[in-house]
Amino acid sequence: MLAREWTLACRYRTPEDYEIPAVPVWGVWCDENGRLSFSARGSSEPFISAGQPVPVRR
């Protein structure tokens, strides 16, 4: 959501200089069944996961 602001702030200075919060650090892992999960760093509890992720072309 703040990708544009983070990109501009990181390109010219640090995001905190523009009162933009730092980008969160996530842990990403995939289990033996191919389920992709994102969790807060240091936590084993995922906040979002996908059972059958597919490649997407942007």
Secondary structure by P-SEA (a helix, b strand, c coil): caaaaaaaaaaccccccccccccbbbbbbccccbbbbbbccccccccccccbbbbbcc
